[in-house]
Amino acid sequence: MAKGKFKHKPTGERTFSSWEEIERLTLIRQQRAEAAKKREEEKAGMSLAKFAC
């Protein structure tokens, strides 16, 4: 049997100690969303270029 702090399974919930961390993670999430959108646009442009030839 498990003892001490490892007795229960972790819930996967994260707690952040400061608002700065939350703001930083929000900024990172926005940057990743913008990068994904840009990749999709480039991918769509590449597929159109294939048909134009």
VMD Tcl script that builds the backbone (N, CA, C; Angstrom):
set m [mol new atoms 159]
animate dup $m
set s [atomselect $m all]
$s set {name element resname resid chain x y z} {
  {N N MET 1 A 0.831 -1.178 0.000}
  {CA C MET 1 A 0.000 0.000 0.000}
  {C C MET 1 A 0.880 1.247 0.000}
  {N N ALA 2 A 0.373 2.262 -0.645}
  {CA C ALA 2 A 1.116 3.520 -0.729}
  {C C ALA 2 A 1.025 4.270 0.594}
  {N N LYS 3 A 2.065 5.009 0.866}
  {CA C LYS 3 A 2.100 5.744 2.132}
  {C C LYS 3 A 2.315 7.232 1.865}
  {N N GLY 4 A 1.918 8.019 2.813}
  {CA C GLY 4 A 2.217 9.442 2.782}
  {C C GLY 4 A 1.526 10.196 1.668}
  {N N LYS 5 A 2.261 11.123 1.061}
  {CA C LYS 5 A 1.671 12.005 0.063}
  {C C LYS 5 A 1.352 11.303 -1.246}
  {N N PHE 6 A 1.834 10.086 -1.461}
  {CA C PHE 6 A 1.569 9.365 -2.699}
  {C C PHE 6 A 0.387 8.407 -2.573}
  {N N LYS 7 A -0.359 8.514 -1.490}
  {CA C LYS 7 A -1.478 7.608 -1.240}
  {C C LYS 7 A -2.600 7.778 -2.264}
  {N N HIS 8 A -2.888 9.013 -2.628}
  {CA C HIS 8 A -3.979 9.296 -3.563}
  {C C HIS 8 A -3.421 9.628 -4.935}
  {N N LYS 9 A -4.199 9.322 -5.956}
  {CA C LYS 9 A -3.785 9.668 -7.318}
  {C C LYS 9 A -3.912 11.173 -7.522}
  {N N PRO 10 A -3.029 11.754 -8.304}
  {CA C PRO 10 A -3.146 13.190 -8.569}
  {C C PRO 10 A -4.371 13.481 -9.431}
  {N N THR 11 A -4.974 14.629 -9.235}
  {CA C THR 11 A -6.186 14.986 -9.967}
  {C C THR 11 A -5.878 15.608 -11.312}
  {N N GLY 12 A -4.658 16.069 -11.510}
  {CA C GLY 12 A -4.315 16.713 -12.764}
  {C C GLY 12 A -4.623 18.193 -12.770}
  {N N GLU 13 A -5.196 18.711 -11.699}
  {CA C GLU 13 A -5.504 20.132 -11.622}
  {C C GLU 13 A -4.235 20.891 -11.270}
  {N N ARG 14 A -4.062 22.019 -11.916}
  {CA C ARG 14 A -2.887 22.836 -11.636}
  {C C ARG 14 A -3.314 24.059 -10.840}
  {N N THR 15 A -2.471 24.445 -9.925}
  {CA C THR 15 A -2.704 25.688 -9.206}
  {C C THR 15 A -1.510 26.589 -9.461}
  {N N PHE 16 A -1.779 27.847 -9.682}
  {CA C PHE 16 A -0.729 28.798 -9.976}
  {C C PHE 16 A -0.592 29.753 -8.798}
  {N N SER 17 A 0.628 30.083 -8.511}
  {CA C SER 17 A 0.877 30.876 -7.317}
  {C C SER 17 A 0.714 32.375 -7.551}
  {N N SER 18 A 0.731 32.823 -8.780}
  {CA C SER 18 A 0.656 34.263 -8.993}
  {C C SER 18 A -0.101 34.592 -10.276}
  {N N TRP 19 A -0.570 35.828 -10.339}
  {CA C TRP 19 A -1.273 36.294 -11.534}
  {C C TRP 19 A -0.319 36.417 -12.708}
  {N N GLU 20 A 0.953 36.653 -12.432}
  {CA C GLU 20 A 1.931 36.764 -13.509}
  {C C GLU 20 A 2.037 35.457 -14.289}
  {N N GLU 21 A 1.993 34.348 -13.566}
  {CA C GLU 21 A 2.053 33.048 -14.241}
  {C C GLU 21 A 0.821 32.829 -15.103}
  {N N ILE 22 A -0.338 33.208 -14.587}
  {CA C ILE 22 A -1.576 33.043 -15.351}
  {C C ILE 22 A -1.536 33.909 -16.603}
  {N N GLU 23 A -1.072 35.139 -16.483}
  {CA C GLU 23 A -0.964 36.024 -17.641}
  {C C GLU 23 A 0.036 35.487 -18.653}
  {N N ARG 24 A 1.153 34.942 -18.172}
  {CA C ARG 24 A 2.167 34.395 -19.067}
  {C C ARG 24 A 1.606 33.206 -19.836}
  {N N LEU 25 A 0.890 32.331 -19.137}
  {CA C LEU 25 A 0.327 31.163 -19.807}
  {C C LEU 25 A -0.772 31.553 -20.784}
  {N N THR 26 A -1.532 32.587 -20.476}
  {CA C THR 26 A -2.552 33.078 -21.402}
  {C C THR 26 A -1.901 33.616 -22.666}
  {N N LEU 27 A -0.803 34.343 -22.506}
  {CA C LEU 27 A -0.072 34.882 -23.651}
  {C C LEU 27 A 0.481 33.748 -24.517}
  {N N ILE 28 A 1.033 32.732 -23.895}
  {CA C ILE 28 A 1.566 31.587 -24.638}
  {C C ILE 28 A 0.451 30.889 -25.399}
  {N N ARG 29 A -0.700 30.724 -24.764}
  {CA C ARG 29 A -1.840 30.065 -25.414}
  {C C ARG 29 A -2.298 30.854 -26.634}
  {N N GLN 30 A -2.330 32.188 -26.525}
  {CA C GLN 30 A -2.714 33.039 -27.652}
  {C C GLN 30 A -1.701 32.937 -28.779}
  {N N GLN 31 A -0.413 32.925 -28.444}
  {CA C GLN 31 A 0.625 32.816 -29.471}
  {C C GLN 31 A 0.523 31.490 -30.208}
  {N N ARG 32 A 0.257 30.420 -29.478}
  {CA C ARG 32 A 0.120 29.103 -30.113}
  {C C ARG 32 A -1.090 29.060 -31.028}
  {N N ALA 33 A -2.192 29.700 -30.615}
  {CA C ALA 33 A -3.394 29.737 -31.454}
  {C C ALA 33 A -3.130 30.519 -32.739}
  {N N GLU 34 A -2.418 31.640 -32.619}
  {CA C GLU 34 A -2.092 32.434 -33.806}
  {C C GLU 34 A -1.162 31.656 -34.740}
  {N N ALA 35 A -0.209 30.935 -34.179}
  {CA C ALA 35 A 0.711 30.152 -34.996}
  {C C ALA 35 A -0.032 29.023 -35.711}
  {N N ALA 36 A -0.977 28.395 -35.035}
  {CA C ALA 36 A -1.756 27.326 -35.655}
  {C C ALA 36 A -2.615 27.890 -36.797}
  {N N LYS 37 A -3.189 29.057 -36.588}
  {CA C LYS 37 A -4.002 29.691 -37.626}
  {C C LYS 37 A -3.139 30.027 -38.842}
  {N N LYS 38 A -1.945 30.531 -38.587}
  {CA C LYS 38 A -1.028 30.879 -39.669}
  {C C LYS 38 A -0.617 29.638 -40.457}
  {N N ARG 39 A -0.345 28.536 -39.744}
  {CA C ARG 39 A 0.011 27.279 -40.420}
  {C C ARG 39 A -1.135 26.777 -41.291}
  {N N GLU 40 A -2.362 26.894 -40.796}
  {CA C GLU 40 A -3.521 26.464 -41.570}
  {C C GLU 40 A -3.675 27.306 -42.834}
  {N N GLU 41 A -3.447 28.605 -42.708}
  {CA C GLU 41 A -3.544 29.482 -43.879}
  {C C GLU 41 A -2.472 29.135 -44.908}
  {N N GLU 42 A -1.255 28.880 -44.428}
  {CA C GLU 42 A -0.174 28.503 -45.343}
  {C C GLU 42 A -0.472 27.163 -46.003}
  {N N LYS 43 A -1.031 26.243 -45.233}
  {CA C LYS 43 A -1.382 24.923 -45.768}
  {C C LYS 43 A -2.455 25.053 -46.836}
  {N N ALA 44 A -3.443 25.910 -46.599}
  {CA C ALA 44 A -4.505 26.135 -47.578}
  {C C ALA 44 A -3.930 26.791 -48.833}
  {N N GLY 45 A -2.997 27.707 -48.665}
  {CA C GLY 45 A -2.360 28.372 -49.797}
  {C C GLY 45 A -1.536 27.386 -50.612}
  {N N MET 46 A -0.867 26.453 -49.983}
  {CA C MET 46 A -0.064 25.458 -50.685}
  {C C MET 46 A -0.963 24.525 -51.507}
  {N N SER 47 A -2.107 24.145 -50.939}
  {CA C SER 47 A -2.995 23.243 -51.670}
  {C C SER 47 A -3.599 23.950 -52.877}
  {N N LEU 48 A -3.871 25.256 -52.759}
  {CA C LEU 48 A -4.381 26.013 -53.908}
  {C C LEU 48 A -3.297 26.169 -54.976}
  {N N ALA 49 A -2.055 26.313 -54.546}
  {CA C ALA 49 A -0.950 26.461 -55.502}
  {C C ALA 49 A -0.757 25.181 -56.312}
  {N N LYS 50 A -1.025 24.043 -55.717}
  {CA C LYS 50 A -0.886 22.771 -56.430}
  {C C LYS 50 A -1.895 22.683 -57.576}
  {N N PHE 51 A -3.111 23.165 -57.329}
  {CA C PHE 51 A -4.143 23.095 -58.347}
  {C C PHE 51 A -3.942 24.142 -59.435}
  {N N ALA 52 A -3.237 25.219 -59.132}
  {CA C ALA 52 A -3.045 26.292 -60.103}
  {C C ALA 52 A -2.049 25.893 -61.189}
  {N N CYS 53 A -1.161 24.977 -60.873}
  {CA C CYS 53 A -0.113 24.585 -61.845}
  {C C CYS 53 A -0.663 23.763 -62.927}
}
mol reanalyze $m
mol bondsrecalc $m
mol representation Tube
mol addrep $m
